[in-house]
Amino acid sequence: MTATLRFEDKIAVLDLGEDENRFSPDWLDSVDQLLDQALSEGAHALVTTATGKFYSNGLDLDWLGANGDKAKWYVQQVQSLFARMLTFPMPTVAAINGHAFGAGAMLGIAHDYRVMRDDRGYYCFPEVDINIPFTEGMAALIQAKLSPASAIVAMTTGRRYGGSDAFAAGLVDFTASVDALTAKAIEMVAPIGPKNAGTLGAIKSTMFASVVTALNTDG
Ligand SMILES: C/C=C/C(=O)SCCNC(=O)CCNC(=O)[C@H](O)C(C)(C)COP(=O)(O)OP(=O)(O)OC[C@H]1O[C@@H](n2cnc3c(N)ncnc32)[C@H](O)[C@@H]1OP(=O)(O)O
């Protein structure tokens, strides 16, 4: 479950871990710290991916079940990560190496771009089938990135999208073989080059101001 950060030239590659990469409080802390590190070490862009067959299976429902009294705090922690990724002051791309469900799918959507493995793994918002309605912030996040027609299907049917289906629906920008996935993600953002972090962060914060407000006040 350990998240790690490495650099490929000036591109920070954040690996979310090697199991289901559920959003436990410890995992959220470690990802937050690695994002700090990407910034402090001067990355020009950020790629997130994971090892194995999961990008992320989403909320840590076992932890939540055992800590129901902390549910509000927990959802705020999760939504803070979404808001941070949505406005992260460098180009971001999620290299979706496998299953991305629920909050894992939302984390992917919060990036600027997405590339998904073409042969295995599902991109899925299962909330309608597991009886966990989206918060206003979560709904705003997904709807900010998908067309209305794609959002209706993705958010209200629980459809599991393989790579080619996710591309057709506009959930991802590219597909690639698993071996080429990280390289494709780097190829997407490396040519953009370094941008002024204050300026890019301000642009994204303005573009997504209403989503960030919903993510910060909701939960
Ligand atoms: C607001 C709330 C937010 C939240 O976050 S709530 C929490 C949300 N999270 C969840 O609900 C977790 C959901 N996750 C799961 O149910 C499971 O963790 C998975 C289904 C993701 C994985 O389960 P596994 O038993 O490990 O299945 P497999 O071996 O990875 O694959 C299942 C079958 O699906 C096929 N398959 C996988 N990818 C594709 C693809 N892209 N195109 C076609 N088929 C695919 C495989 O081959 C296999 O099939 P074959 O069983 O016949 O071998």
The ligand as a Tripos MOL2 file, in Angstrom:
@<TRIPOS>MOLECULE
LIG
   53    55     1     0     0
SMALL
NO_CHARGES

@<TRIPOS>ATOM
      1 C1        -18.5610    7.9380   -2.9420 C.3       1 LIG1
      2 C2        -17.9020    6.5910   -2.8550 C.2       1 LIG1
      3 C3        -16.6630    6.3550   -3.3060 C.2       1 LIG1
      4 C4        -15.9540    5.0420   -3.2050 C.2       1 LIG1
      5 O1        -14.7990    4.9800   -3.5060 O.2       1 LIG1
      6 S1        -16.8040    3.6600   -2.6090 S.3       1 LIG1
      7 C5        -15.7260    2.2760   -2.9610 C.3       1 LIG1
      8 C6        -15.7400    1.9530   -4.4720 C.3       1 LIG1
      9 N1        -14.9670    0.7420   -4.7400 N.am      1 LIG1
     10 C7        -15.5350   -0.4200   -5.0420 C.2       1 LIG1
     11 O2        -16.7360   -0.5770   -5.0880 O.2       1 LIG1
     12 C8        -14.5870   -1.5650   -5.3180 C.3       1 LIG1
     13 C9        -14.9880   -2.2710   -6.5800 C.3       1 LIG1
     14 N2        -13.9920   -3.2890   -6.9110 N.am      1 LIG1
     15 C10       -14.3040   -4.5660   -7.2040 C.2       1 LIG1
     16 O3        -15.4540   -4.9710   -7.2000 O.2       1 LIG1
     17 C11       -13.1730   -5.4930   -7.5480 C.3       1 LIG1
     18 O4        -12.0250   -5.1900   -6.8400 O.3       1 LIG1
     19 C12       -12.8670   -5.4360   -9.0740 C.3       1 LIG1
     20 C13       -14.1050   -5.8280   -9.8780 C.3       1 LIG1
     21 C14       -12.3890   -4.0650   -9.4770 C.3       1 LIG1
     22 C15       -11.7620   -6.4510   -9.3640 C.3       1 LIG1
     23 O5        -12.1900   -7.7000   -8.9230 O.3       1 LIG1
     24 P1        -11.3460   -9.0170   -9.2490 P.3       1 LIG1
     25 O6        -12.0990  -10.1680   -8.6640 O.co2     1 LIG1
     26 O7         -9.9620   -8.8410   -8.7540 O.co2     1 LIG1
     27 O8        -11.4850   -9.1170  -10.7980 O.3       1 LIG1
     28 P2        -10.4000   -9.1000  -11.9930 P.3       1 LIG1
     29 O9         -9.6840  -10.3980  -11.9910 O.co2     1 LIG1
     30 O10        -9.5230   -7.9030  -11.9410 O.co2     1 LIG1
     31 O11       -11.3230   -8.9250  -13.2700 O.3       1 LIG1
     32 C16       -12.6680   -9.3500  -13.2460 C.3       1 LIG1
     33 C17       -13.0290   -9.8140  -14.6500 C.3       1 LIG1
     34 O12       -13.0800   -8.6990  -15.4960 O.3       1 LIG1
     35 C18       -12.2560   -8.9390  -16.6270 C.3       1 LIG1
     36 N3        -11.7290   -7.6910  -17.0970 N.ar      1 LIG1
     37 C19       -10.9420   -6.8450  -16.4020 C.ar      1 LIG1
     38 N4        -10.6960   -5.7710  -17.1290 N.ar      1 LIG1
     39 C20       -11.3550   -5.9150  -18.2950 C.ar      1 LIG1
     40 C21       -11.4900   -5.1190  -19.4600 C.ar      1 LIG1
     41 N5        -10.9310   -3.9370  -19.5570 N.pl3     1 LIG1
     42 N6        -12.2400   -5.5880  -20.4700 N.ar      1 LIG1
     43 C22       -12.8370   -6.7840  -20.3790 C.ar      1 LIG1
     44 N7        -12.7590   -7.5740  -19.2880 N.ar      1 LIG1
     45 C23       -12.0110   -7.1400  -18.2730 C.ar      1 LIG1
     46 C24       -11.1980   -9.9150  -16.1470 C.3       1 LIG1
     47 O13       -10.6530  -10.6190  -17.2180 O.3       1 LIG1
     48 C25       -12.0160  -10.7770  -15.2480 C.3       1 LIG1
     49 O14       -12.7450  -11.7070  -16.0080 O.3       1 LIG1
     50 P3        -12.7200  -13.2610  -15.6430 P.3       1 LIG1
     51 O15       -13.2930  -13.3530  -14.2600 O.co2     1 LIG1
     52 O16       -13.5740  -13.9250  -16.6810 O.co2     1 LIG1
     53 O17       -11.2850  -13.6760  -15.6890 O.co2     1 LIG1
@<TRIPOS>BOND
     1     1     2 1
     2     2     3 2
     3     3     4 1
     4     4     5 2
     5     4     6 1
     6     6     7 1
     7     7     8 1
     8     8     9 1
     9     9    10 1
    10    10    11 2
    11    10    12 1
    12    12    13 1
    13    13    14 1
    14    14    15 1
    15    15    16 2
    16    15    17 1
    17    17    18 1
    18    17    19 1
    19    19    20 1
    20    19    21 1
    21    19    22 1
    22    22    23 1
    23    23    24 1
    24    24    25 2
    25    24    26 1
    26    24    27 1
    27    27    28 1
    28    28    29 2
    29    28    30 1
    30    28    31 1
    31    31    32 1
    32    32    33 1
    33    33    34 1
    34    33    48 1
    35    34    35 1
    36    35    36 1
    37    35    46 1
    38    36    37 ar
    39    36    45 ar
    40    37    38 ar
    41    38    39 ar
    42    39    40 ar
    43    39    45 ar
    44    40    41 1
    45    40    42 ar
    46    42    43 ar
    47    43    44 ar
    48    44    45 ar
    49    46    47 1
    50    46    48 1
    51    48    49 1
    52    49    50 1
    53    50    51 2
    54    50    52 1
    55    50    53 1
@<TRIPOS>SUBSTRUCTURE
     1 LIG1         1 GROUP 0 **** ****
